[in-house]
Amino acid sequence: MDDFDDTAPNGSPWRNFYGRRHGKTLNKAQKDYLREDLPRLSPGPVGWDVNPDRVPLDMAARFKGKPVWLEVGFGGGEHLAHMAKTYPGVEIIGCEPFINGVAMLLGKLRREKIANVAVHPGDARDLMDVLPEGSISKAFLLYPDPWPKSKHHRRRFVTQEHLEPLHRALKPGAEFRVATDIPDYVRQTVEEVPKAGFEPLFEVPAAFDFDDPQNVSGDWDTPWADWLSTRYEQKALREGRKPHYLTYRRI
């Protein structure tokens, strides 16, 4: 029997990717942002083509010794840009494979002269491969793709495939924030995140019904003090879906 080659042509392991990478055609300004700004905002050699040995990023050199936060799947970048402006002494790495969202963020960064952001326009797993252990001080997972069908729940970020490398990259005691309006995503988060070495900083009500989108659930109904409600959240509220804000600490 022939040996099975489980690597991609660029030397990376085969990793199924299910999200969108492209949307509607970019305008000229967005194309300019990607060509002119994206290379200098790289967190370092992340891709397998430029870092096949998966050498950890030199965080001290790249971020000048500042605390580094991570936002996984930043969408259009509203929250990321807001946090970068709110905390200028922090560097934030944003990870987003959807190139239209990347272009939107780059436009915000240029217009608002935000300088403390790095951008990885690809799979978060590739980035976490090369983040040094204990190098991230806070992480955000905000309104991730819900993958509502049961057979697709393994595609969600809150699986051990993603949570274990995130745990390794976070500093002990670092905060991990999750926001979602999908009750079943809350269920999976509550079940899976503690298994990866995180403790919840909220109490799950004993009678919580994960099938009831209007269920009143206590202290995870309140957004964080520095929260910026995104366009996705506003859409969820208009459509009657209730946001939940789950905070964990890396053990």
Secondary structure, 3 states (H helix, E strand, C coil): CCCCCCECCCCCECCCCCCCCCCCCCCHHHHHHHHHCCHHHCCCCCCCCCCCCCCCCCHHHHHCCCCEEEEECCCCCHHHHHHHHHCCCCEEEEECCCHHHHHHHHHHHHHCCCCCEEEECCCHHHHHHHCCCCCEEEEEEECCCCCCCHHHHHHCCCCHHHHHHHHHHEEEEEEEEEEECCHHHHHHHHHHCHHHCEEECCCCCCCCCCCCCCCCCCHHHCCCCCCCCCHHHHHHHHCCCCCEEEEEEEC
